[in-house]
Amino acid sequence: MTQPSRGPRPTGAPRPQRSRYVPRRKVCAFCAEKSSQIDYKNPAQLRRFVSDRGKIEPRRRTGSCARHQRALARAIKRARHIALLPFTAGHTRTAAVLVSRA
């Protein structure tokens, strides 16, 4: 089966070149800055690694290494447990309450 034509192109005309997007390698912030510690009692530091919906950001998004991503997840869960970080976003919780009252 042949591919459908995407429009007339004169024979012998060069194909337009696309610029290739090459993502820059992300470096783990904790490996780069050796003095930085992951602490569950520091919610300002942990908020960088939590989405606006309250989810833990994946490694591919934050650029942290596997070792520090595990430590981050553990610290975020501990901070949630003692109410330093929310489990969900505030607007999600208020919407759920409004729906349940109706």
CNS distance restraints for C-alpha pairs under 8 A (distance, minus, plus):
assign (resid   9 and name CA) (resid  13 and name CA) 7.06 0.50 0.50
assign (resid  26 and name CA) (resid  62 and name CA) 7.86 0.50 0.50
assign (resid  26 and name CA) (resid  63 and name CA) 4.85 0.50 0.50
assign (resid  26 and name CA) (resid  64 and name CA) 7.70 0.50 0.50
assign (resid  27 and name CA) (resid  31 and name CA) 7.76 0.50 0.50
assign (resid  27 and name CA) (resid  32 and name CA) 7.04 0.50 0.50
assign (resid  27 and name CA) (resid  63 and name CA) 5.72 0.50 0.50
assign (resid  27 and name CA) (resid  64 and name CA) 6.65 0.50 0.50
assign (resid  27 and name CA) (resid  65 and name CA) 7.94 0.50 0.50
assign (resid  28 and name CA) (resid  32 and name CA) 6.15 0.50 0.50
assign (resid  28 and name CA) (resid  62 and name CA) 7.94 0.50 0.50
assign (resid  28 and name CA) (resid  63 and name CA) 5.39 0.50 0.50
assign (resid  28 and name CA) (resid  64 and name CA) 4.03 0.50 0.50
assign (resid  28 and name CA) (resid  65 and name CA) 5.58 0.50 0.50
assign (resid  28 and name CA) (resid  68 and name CA) 7.99 0.50 0.50
assign (resid  29 and name CA) (resid  33 and name CA) 6.09 0.50 0.50
assign (resid  29 and name CA) (resid  63 and name CA) 7.66 0.50 0.50
assign (resid  29 and name CA) (resid  64 and name CA) 6.44 0.50 0.50
assign (resid  30 and name CA) (resid  34 and name CA) 6.22 0.50 0.50
assign (resid  30 and name CA) (resid  35 and name CA) 8.00 0.50 0.50
assign (resid  30 and name CA) (resid  36 and name CA) 5.83 0.50 0.50
assign (resid  30 and name CA) (resid  37 and name CA) 7.23 0.50 0.50
assign (resid  30 and name CA) (resid  64 and name CA) 7.38 0.50 0.50
assign (resid  30 and name CA) (resid  68 and name CA) 7.05 0.50 0.50
assign (resid  31 and name CA) (resid  65 and name CA) 7.98 0.50 0.50
assign (resid  38 and name CA) (resid  71 and name CA) 6.99 0.50 0.50
assign (resid  38 and name CA) (resid  72 and name CA) 6.60 0.50 0.50
assign (resid  38 and name CA) (resid  75 and name CA) 7.10 0.50 0.50
assign (resid  39 and name CA) (resid  75 and name CA) 6.28 0.50 0.50
assign (resid  40 and name CA) (resid  46 and name CA) 7.49 0.50 0.50
assign (resid  40 and name CA) (resid  75 and name CA) 4.44 0.50 0.50
assign (resid  40 and name CA) (resid  76 and name CA) 6.29 0.50 0.50
assign (resid  40 and name CA) (resid  78 and name CA) 6.18 0.50 0.50
assign (resid  40 and name CA) (resid  79 and name CA) 5.20 0.50 0.50
assign (resid  41 and name CA) (resid  79 and name CA) 6.63 0.50 0.50
assign (resid  41 and name CA) (resid  84 and name CA) 7.52 0.50 0.50
assign (resid  42 and name CA) (resid  46 and name CA) 6.66 0.50 0.50
assign (resid  43 and name CA) (resid  47 and name CA) 5.98 0.50 0.50
assign (resid  43 and name CA) (resid  79 and name CA) 7.17 0.50 0.50
assign (resid  43 and name CA) (resid  84 and name CA) 6.24 0.50 0.50
assign (resid  43 and name CA) (resid  85 and name CA) 6.53 0.50 0.50
assign (resid  44 and name CA) (resid  48 and name CA) 7.35 0.50 0.50
assign (resid  45 and name CA) (resid  49 and name CA) 7.90 0.50 0.50
assign (resid  46 and name CA) (resid  50 and name CA) 6.85 0.50 0.50
assign (resid  46 and name CA) (resid  72 and name CA) 7.47 0.50 0.50
assign (resid  46 and name CA) (resid  75 and name CA) 7.84 0.50 0.50
assign (resid  46 and name CA) (resid  76 and name CA) 6.51 0.50 0.50
assign (resid  47 and name CA) (resid  51 and name CA) 7.82 0.50 0.50
assign (resid  47 and name CA) (resid  85 and name CA) 7.89 0.50 0.50
assign (resid  49 and name CA) (resid  56 and name CA) 6.14 0.50 0.50
assign (resid  49 and name CA) (resid  57 and name CA) 5.50 0.50 0.50
assign (resid  49 and name CA) (resid  62 and name CA) 6.83 0.50 0.50
assign (resid  49 and name CA) (resid  72 and name CA) 7.90 0.50 0.50
assign (resid  50 and name CA) (resid  54 and name CA) 5.66 0.50 0.50
assign (resid  50 and name CA) (resid  55 and name CA) 5.43 0.50 0.50
assign (resid  50 and name CA) (resid  56 and name CA) 4.60 0.50 0.50
assign (resid  50 and name CA) (resid  57 and name CA) 5.48 0.50 0.50
assign (resid  51 and name CA) (resid  55 and name CA) 5.20 0.50 0.50
assign (resid  51 and name CA) (resid  56 and name CA) 6.31 0.50 0.50
assign (resid  51 and name CA) (resid  57 and name CA) 6.10 0.50 0.50
assign (resid  52 and name CA) (resid  89 and name CA) 6.46 0.50 0.50
assign (resid  53 and name CA) (resid  88 and name CA) 5.89 0.50 0.50
assign (resid  53 and name CA) (resid  89 and name CA) 4.78 0.50 0.50
assign (resid  53 and name CA) (resid  92 and name CA) 7.77 0.50 0.50
assign (resid  54 and name CA) (resid  86 and name CA) 6.79 0.50 0.50
assign (resid  54 and name CA) (resid  87 and name CA) 5.91 0.50 0.50
assign (resid  54 and name CA) (resid  88 and name CA) 4.63 0.50 0.50
assign (resid  54 and name CA) (resid  89 and name CA) 5.35 0.50 0.50
assign (resid  55 and name CA) (resid  87 and name CA) 7.90 0.50 0.50
assign (resid  55 and name CA) (resid  88 and name CA) 7.44 0.50 0.50
assign (resid  56 and name CA) (resid  73 and name CA) 6.98 0.50 0.50
assign (resid  56 and name CA) (resid  76 and name CA) 7.80 0.50 0.50
assign (resid  57 and name CA) (resid  61 and name CA) 6.45 0.50 0.50
assign (resid  57 and name CA) (resid  62 and name CA) 6.60 0.50 0.50
assign (resid  58 and name CA) (resid  62 and name CA) 6.42 0.50 0.50
assign (resid  59 and name CA) (resid  63 and name CA) 5.35 0.50 0.50
assign (resid  59 and name CA) (resid  64 and name CA) 5.56 0.50 0.50
assign (resid  59 and name CA) (resid  65 and name CA) 6.99 0.50 0.50
assign (resid  59 and name CA) (resid  66 and name CA) 7.38 0.50 0.50
assign (resid  59 and name CA) (resid  69 and name CA) 6.56 0.50 0.50
assign (resid  60 and name CA) (resid  64 and name CA) 7.76 0.50 0.50
assign (resid  64 and name CA) (resid  68 and name CA) 6.19 0.50 0.50
assign (resid  64 and name CA) (resid  69 and name CA) 5.86 0.50 0.50
assign (resid  65 and name CA) (resid  69 and name CA) 5.98 0.50 0.50
assign (resid  66 and name CA) (resid  70 and name CA) 6.26 0.50 0.50
assign (resid  67 and name CA) (resid  71 and name CA) 6.54 0.50 0.50
assign (resid  68 and name CA) (resid  72 and name CA) 5.95 0.50 0.50
assign (resid  69 and name CA) (resid  73 and name CA) 6.14 0.50 0.50
assign (resid  70 and name CA) (resid  74 and name CA) 6.23 0.50 0.50
assign (resid  71 and name CA) (resid  75 and name CA) 6.12 0.50 0.50
assign (resid  72 and name CA) (resid  76 and name CA) 6.04 0.50 0.50
assign (resid  73 and name CA) (resid  77 and name CA) 6.14 0.50 0.50
assign (resid  74 and name CA) (resid  78 and name CA) 6.23 0.50 0.50
assign (resid  75 and name CA) (resid  79 and name CA) 6.07 0.50 0.50
assign (resid  76 and name CA) (resid  80 and name CA) 6.12 0.50 0.50
assign (resid  76 and name CA) (resid  85 and name CA) 7.37 0.50 0.50
assign (resid  77 and name CA) (resid  81 and name CA) 6.18 0.50 0.50
assign (resid  78 and name CA) (resid  82 and name CA) 6.53 0.50 0.50
assign (resid  79 and name CA) (resid  83 and name CA) 6.12 0.50 0.50
assign (resid  79 and name CA) (resid  84 and name CA) 4.99 0.50 0.50
assign (resid  79 and name CA) (resid  85 and name CA) 5.56 0.50 0.50
assign (resid  80 and name CA) (resid  84 and name CA) 5.72 0.50 0.50
assign (resid  80 and name CA) (resid  85 and name CA) 4.66 0.50 0.50
assign (resid  80 and name CA) (resid  86 and name CA) 5.74 0.50 0.50
assign (resid  80 and name CA) (resid  87 and name CA) 6.08 0.50 0.50
assign (resid  88 and name CA) (resid  92 and name CA) 6.76 0.50 0.50
assign (resid  88 and name CA) (resid  93 and name CA) 6.95 0.50 0.50
assign (resid  89 and name CA) (resid  93 and name CA) 6.63 0.50 0.50
assign (resid  90 and name CA) (resid  94 and name CA) 6.35 0.50 0.50
assign (resid  91 and name CA) (resid  95 and name CA) 6.14 0.50 0.50
assign (resid  92 and name CA) (resid  96 and name CA) 6.31 0.50 0.50
assign (resid  93 and name CA) (resid  97 and name CA) 6.40 0.50 0.50
assign (resid  94 and name CA) (resid  98 and name CA) 6.28 0.50 0.50
assign (resid  95 and name CA) (resid  99 and name CA) 6.24 0.50 0.50
assign (resid  96 and name CA) (resid 100 and name CA) 6.21 0.50 0.50
assign (resid  97 and name CA) (resid 101 and name CA) 6.29 0.50 0.50
assign (resid  98 and name CA) (resid 102 and name CA) 6.52 0.50 0.50
